[in-house]
Amino acid sequence: MSYSRTLFLTEHTVHSYGWRMALHVVVGAGPVGTATAQLLADRGDQVRVVTRRGAGPTNPGIERFACDATDPAALARLAETATAIYNCAQPAYHRWPQDFPALLNGLIGAAESTGAVLVQTGNLYAYGLVDRPMTEALPLRPNSVKGRARARVWETSLAAHEAGRIRTAEVRGSDYLGANTLSVVTVLLLPAILMGRRAMVPADLDAPHSWTYVGDMARTLVAVADRESAWGRPWHVPTPPPMSIRELAQQAATVAGAPSPKLATMPSVMLWLGGLFDKGAKEMREMRYQFQHPFILDSTAAQAEFGITPTPTDAALADTVTALQTPVPA
């Protein structure tokens, strides 16, 4: 058997006082998967989190399973009666072109055999370099290897939807803020600010940039899954007005009670040299354009459709800073 159950609910998980709880399967237990699973459990749904090692949030309303999501039959067994499958997983950043096809094959196969709607966590890479705020109506014109990989995920999923094989939608956010997220902000900017050191960022420090709170991504994924009329298209996560790196750094320092931030633009040669020793820095090279030009997400459509108000940036920063300041248990 290619999956194993690692946590059992002690209470009745299918029937409760005569009514049947909806089953939701969340693939991935990173920041988005964890936030989505917690949101679903808090509203009383039956939740299964699927990862390779059976990881996931500790919550009496959440079951955790070890399963290889590239195996459509194994994933389908876990999602046999599911209302929705949420893909909150992705391959290693430097392995997107090689590994996304197998993951997508497993997800589509499971959705096809179970009838569960497949809601994918996406991003803005597939739009490429644009000179205007990004709406869902923009054509996909990726200018990077990872952008092309993300475009193929959506195009393949949409083709299966239009062929009547599955029901699907994609929710796209910008760079994340929130606990345990990984981005230029959480890796390069905030740690330096919290230590009172100069932060070097490979960016135009004054270019407007959209920052999506991970909790708002979870709220949008669930809202899209709940509404059949929302399927068959992409949606942008409700996101606050854009803020430059300089503005974000100052607001973060205020939230954290840290000294006024000292910032500098990282020279291209430094990023290139860093890529010789660090895979993340190497992958950042082709995505640097997103921080050298205005990078603005327009979430008007989703805000109007689902009535979701974006979490204010200062609140998102507070959540991010608190997590960075919290010691990791030994």
Secondary structure as UniProt FT lines:
FT   STRAND          3..5
FT   STRAND          15..16
FT   TURN            17..18
FT   STRAND          19..20
FT   STRAND          23..27
FT   HELIX           31..42
FT   TURN            43..44
FT   STRAND          46..51
FT   TURN            60..61
FT   STRAND          62..67
FT   TURN            69..70
FT   HELIX           72..78
FT   TURN            79..81
FT   STRAND          84..87
FT   HELIX           93..95
FT   HELIX           96..114
FT   STRAND          117..122
FT   HELIX           125..127
FT   TURN            136..137
FT   HELIX           145..162
FT   TURN            163..164
FT   STRAND          168..172
FT   STRAND          175..177
FT   TURN            179..180
FT   HELIX           185..189
FT   HELIX           190..194
FT   TURN            195..196
FT   STRAND          198..201
FT   TURN            205..206
FT   STRAND          211..213
FT   HELIX           214..226
FT   HELIX           228..230
FT   TURN            231..232
FT   STRAND          234..236
FT   HELIX           245..256
FT   STRAND          262..265
FT   HELIX           268..274
FT   TURN            275..277
FT   HELIX           279..287
FT   HELIX           289..292
FT   HELIX           300..306
FT   HELIX           313..325
//
